[in-house]
Amino acid sequence: MAEKNLLEVQDLKQYFPVAGSRKVVKAVDGVSFFIRKGETFGLVGESGCGKTTTGRAILRLTEPTGGKVIYDGNVIFDGASGKNIDMLPFRRRMQIVFQDPYASLDPRMTVGDIVGEALDIHKLYKTKQERRDRIISLLATVGLNSEHANRYPHEFSGGQRQRVGIARALAVDPEFIVCDEPVSALDVSIQAQVVNMFEELQDKLGLTYLFIAHDLSVVNHISDRIGVMYLGHIVEMADSDELIFHSMHPYTRSLISAVPIADPKIARASQRIILQGDVPSPVDPPSGCAFRTRCPYASEKCAAEAPAFTEVKPGHYCACHHLDKLN
């Protein structure tokens, strides 16, 4: 695997104003990570922790509040400079597969036109026949046939619709795809097929993924490295096996303990870590460490100051004041 970083995210912030108030929702609050060319970086956490917002902010589908995003050596967002950087040259190179295959496809367009729309926008064909051939080829790549091009989204199952969404993302030959919970709306039996297809496409086309999900077992299966998000912050980041077998942060350990185990004997012996309370509001987050209100190890220091996100051992980062108690 090449060591070159395709994407670097530095101190990314995404705040949304609250209507009728001076307060803001701190959806993403100082997130930093990198993704190497050809790898899959998984982003996991509970619903509402800021995973999807992070993915959308990187692509500038929502304009970030602050921080810096560098793609293949090019600064595509810099909150400090205030310059408006044109994203059009990067739209072909960066794509997204949305979470909901029911809502992300226009019901009035045929599947052929949905997939072909990107070809039209970027003028990627010379003749109508070339456009048609490209659409059929894209559908074949994701396991659909030429007859499907003339049908409408409502005629497809959820898994087939998600395949259409993937074909649309592949239409412009991207290098990097944000996979925004692409299997969470699908039946479990279909999830494995779609995840395997993502892996096959990566091997075949040399793609780089940001794979967002709340199911840690799915993320562990497909990812090279994983970042764990809680309330707008990344609290732990490491290689996928390292994170699963040698997790350090109490929140990560709670997520791992919730993953179902197929062997009944091992499942009975394993200790489920159940967190107390609810996720605090991102409008009024706790002082210091964001996780302290649900952490069994929380102390006065946790309330007074936020823990630094430090490299505890090579490639393994964690933000916690009490790593000595946990490890």
C-alpha positions in Angstrom: 0.0 0.0 0.0 1.3 3.4 -0.9 2.1 5.7 2.1 1.0 8.8 0.3 -1.9 10.6 2.0 -4.7 11.2 -0.4 -6.8 13.2 2.2 -5.8 15.2 5.2 -8.4 16.7 7.6 -7.1 19.2 10.1 -9.1 20.5 13.0 -12.4 20.4 11.0 -15.3 22.2 12.5 -19.0 22.3 11.4 -21.3 24.4 13.5 -25.0 25.0 12.7 -27.0 28.0 14.1 -30.0 27.2 16.3 -33.1 29.0 15.1 -34.2 31.8 17.4 -31.1 31.6 19.5 -27.5 32.7 19.6 -26.4 29.1 20.3 -24.8 26.7 17.8 -24.9 23.0 17.3 -21.3 21.8 17.4 -21.8 18.8 15.1 -18.1 18.4 14.3 -15.7 20.1 16.7 -12.0 19.8 15.9 -11.7 16.5 13.9 -8.3 15.5 12.4 -7.3 12.4 10.5 -5.7 11.3 7.2 -6.5 8.6 4.6 -3.7 7.0 2.6 -4.2 6.4 -1.1 -5.9 3.0 -1.7 -7.0 2.4 1.9 -10.4 2.4 3.7 -10.8 4.6 6.8 -13.8 3.6 8.9 -15.6 6.2 11.0 -17.9 4.8 13.7 -20.0 6.1 16.6 -23.6 6.4 17.8 -26.3 8.2 15.7 -25.8 12.0 16.0 -22.1 12.0 16.8 -21.2 13.9 13.6 -20.0 11.1 11.3 -22.2 12.0 8.3 -21.6 15.7 8.8 -17.8 15.1 8.7 -18.2 13.3 5.4 -20.4 16.0 3.9 -18.1 18.8 5.2 -15.0 17.1 3.5 -16.8 17.2 0.2 -18.1 20.7 0.9 -21.7 19.6 0.5 -22.1 21.7 3.6 -19.6 24.5 4.0 -17.4 23.8 7.0 -17.1 26.4 9.8 -13.4 26.0 10.3 -10.3 23.8 9.8 -8.5 22.7 6.7 -9.1 19.9 4.2 -6.2 18.9 1.8 -6.9 16.5 -1.1 -4.0 15.0 -3.0 -1.8 18.0 -1.9 -4.4 20.6 -2.9 -6.1 22.7 -0.2 -9.8 22.4 -1.0 -11.0 24.2 2.2 -9.1 26.6 4.5 -11.2 28.3 7.2 -8.3 30.6 8.2 -7.7 32.0 4.7 -11.3 32.7 3.9 -10.6 32.0 0.2 -13.5 30.5 -1.9 -11.8 27.5 -3.5 -13.5 26.2 -6.6 -14.6 22.6 -6.1 -15.6 21.7 -9.6 -12.2 20.3 -10.6 -12.4 18.0 -7.6 -16.0 16.8 -8.0 -15.0 14.2 -10.5 -12.3 12.8 -8.2 -14.5 12.8 -5.0 -17.9 11.2 -4.8 -20.4 10.0 -2.2 -22.8 7.1 -1.8 -25.7 8.2 0.4 -27.2 6.4 3.3 -30.8 6.1 2.1 -31.3 4.5 -1.3 -35.0 5.4 -1.2 -34.4 9.1 -0.8 -31.2 9.7 -2.8 -32.6 8.7 -6.2 -35.0 10.9 -8.1 -38.3 8.9 -8.6 -39.1 10.8 -11.8 -35.9 9.7 -13.6 -35.0 6.4 -15.1 -32.0 4.5 -13.7 -30.2 5.2 -17.0 -30.7 8.9 -16.6 -29.7 8.9 -12.9 -26.4 7.2 -13.7 -26.0 9.2 -16.9 -26.6 12.6 -15.2 -22.9 12.9 -14.1 -21.8 12.0 -17.6 -23.9 14.9 -18.9 -22.6 17.4 -16.4 -19.0 16.6 -16.9 -19.4 16.0 -20.7 -17.8 12.6 -20.6 -19.1 11.2 -23.9 -19.0 12.2 -27.6 -22.1 10.4 -28.9 -25.4 9.2 -27.5 -24.3 5.6 -28.2 -21.1 6.1 -26.2 -23.2 7.5 -23.3 -25.6 4.5 -23.5 -22.7 2.0 -23.6 -21.1 3.7 -20.6 -24.3 3.5 -18.6 -24.8 -0.2 -19.4 -21.1 -0.9 -18.4 -21.6 0.9 -15.1 -24.8 -1.0 -14.3 -22.9 -4.3 -15.2 -20.1 -3.3 -12.8 -22.6 -3.2 -9.9 -24.4 -6.4 -10.8 -27.4 -4.9 -12.8 -28.2 -5.6 -16.4 -29.1 -3.4 -19.5 -32.9 -3.9 -19.0 -32.7 -2.1 -15.7 -31.6 1.2 -17.4 -35.2 1.9 -18.5 -36.8 1.3 -15.2 -37.6 3.7 -12.4 -36.3 3.5 -8.8 -39.6 2.4 -7.3 -39.3 -0.8 -9.3 -36.2 -1.9 -7.4 -35.5 -3.4 -4.0 -33.4 -1.5 -1.5 -30.2 -3.4 -2.3 -30.7 -2.8 -6.0 -31.3 0.9 -5.4 -28.1 1.1 -3.5 -26.3 -0.5 -6.4 -27.7 2.2 -8.6 -26.4 4.8 -6.2 -22.9 3.2 -6.3 -23.0 3.1 -10.2 -23.9 6.8 -10.1 -20.9 7.5 -7.9 -18.6 5.5 -10.2 -19.8 7.2 -13.4 -17.1 9.9 -13.3 -14.2 7.5 -12.4 -13.5 8.9 -8.9 -10.5 8.1 -6.8 -12.2 8.8 -3.4 -15.7 7.8 -2.3 -17.4 8.8 1.0 -19.6 5.8 1.8 -22.2 7.3 4.2 -23.7 4.4 6.1 -24.3 2.6 2.7 -25.7 -0.6 4.2 -27.6 0.6 7.3 -30.9 0.9 5.4 -30.6 -2.6 3.9 -31.6 -6.1 5.1 -28.8 -8.0 6.9 -28.7 -10.6 4.1 -28.1 -7.8 1.5 -25.5 -5.9 3.6 -22.8 -8.5 3.1 -23.3 -8.5 -0.7 -23.0 -4.7 -0.9 -19.9 -4.6 1.5 -18.2 -7.3 -0.6 -19.0 -5.3 -3.8 -17.3 -2.3 -2.3 -14.2 -4.4 -1.6 -14.2 -5.9 -5.1 -14.5 -2.4 -6.6 -11.6 -1.1 -4.5 -9.4 -3.9 -5.7 -10.4 -3.5 -9.3 -10.4 0.3 -9.5 -7.9 1.3 -6.8 -10.5 3.3 -4.9 -10.0 5.0 -1.5 -12.9 5.0 0.9 -14.1 7.0 3.9 -16.6 4.3 5.3 -19.1 5.7 7.8 -21.2 3.4 9.9 -22.5 2.7 13.4 -22.0 -1.1 13.1 -18.5 -1.8 14.3 -18.5 -5.3 12.9 -19.2 -4.1 9.3 -16.5 -1.3 9.7 -13.9 -3.8 11.1 -14.5 -6.1 8.1 -13.9 -3.5 5.4 -11.5 -0.9 7.0 -7.8 -0.7 7.3 -8.0 1.9 10.0 -10.9 3.1 12.2 -11.7 6.3 14.0 -14.3 6.4 16.8 -16.4 9.5 17.1 -18.3 10.8 20.1 -20.2 14.1 20.2 -18.3 15.8 17.4 -14.8 14.5 18.5 -12.6 11.6 17.5 -11.8 9.9 20.8 -9.7 6.9 19.4 -8.0 6.0 16.2 -5.9 2.9 15.2 -5.5 0.1 12.7 -8.7 -2.0 12.7 -7.4 -5.1 14.4 -5.5 -3.0 16.9 -8.6 -1.1 17.8 -10.8 -4.2 18.2 -8.3 -6.2 20.2 -6.4 -3.5 22.1 -8.9 -0.6 22.5 -8.0 2.0 25.1 -10.9 4.4 25.4 -13.9 3.4 27.6 -16.4 4.5 24.8 -14.7 2.3 22.2 -14.7 -0.6 24.7 -18.5 -0.1 25.2 -19.1 -0.2 21.4 -17.0 -3.3 21.0 -18.8 -5.1 23.8 -22.2 -4.5 22.0 -21.1 -6.4 18.9 -23.0 -9.7 18.8 -20.8 -12.9 19.1 -21.9 -16.0 17.2 -20.5 -18.5 19.7 -23.0 -18.9 22.6 -20.3 -19.9 25.2 -18.1 -17.0 24.3 -21.1 -14.6 24.3 -22.2 -15.7 27.8 -18.7 -15.3 29.1 -18.2 -11.8 27.6 -19.0 -8.8 29.7 -21.3 -6.2 28.1 -20.4 -2.6 29.1 -23.6 -0.6 29.3 -23.1 3.2 29.5 -25.2 5.2 31.9 -27.3 8.2 30.8 -27.9 9.7 27.3 -25.6 11.4 24.8 -25.5 15.1 25.8 -26.8 17.8 23.5 -24.3 19.1 21.0 -25.9 22.6 21.6 -24.7 22.5 25.2 -21.9 19.9 25.4 -20.1 19.1 28.8 -17.0 21.1 29.8 -13.7 19.3 29.4 -14.0 15.7 28.1 -17.2 15.3 26.1 -17.6 11.7 27.3 -17.2 12.4 31.0 -20.9 12.5 31.8 -21.2 8.7 30.9 -17.7 7.6 31.8 -17.2 5.3 34.9 -13.6 6.7 35.3 -14.5 10.4 35.2 -12.8 12.8 37.6 -12.5 16.5 38.3 -9.7 16.8 35.8 -12.1 15.4 33.1 -14.5 18.3 33.8 -11.7 20.9 34.0 -9.9 20.2 30.7 -10.3 18.3 27.5 -7.9 15.4 27.1 -5.3 15.8 24.3 -5.6 13.4 21.3 -2.2 11.8 21.6 -0.3 9.0 19.9 -0.1 6.4 22.8 1.8 3.9 20.7 2.8 3.9 17.0 -0.4 4.6 14.9 -2.7 4.3 17.9 -4.2 7.6 19.1 -6.5 8.2 22.1 -8.0 11.1 24.0 -8.4 10.2 27.7 -6.9 11.4 31.0 -7.1 7.9 32.6 -5.3 5.6 30.2 -3.2 4.4 33.2 -6.4 3.0 34.9 -7.7 1.5 31.7 -4.6 -0.3 30.3 
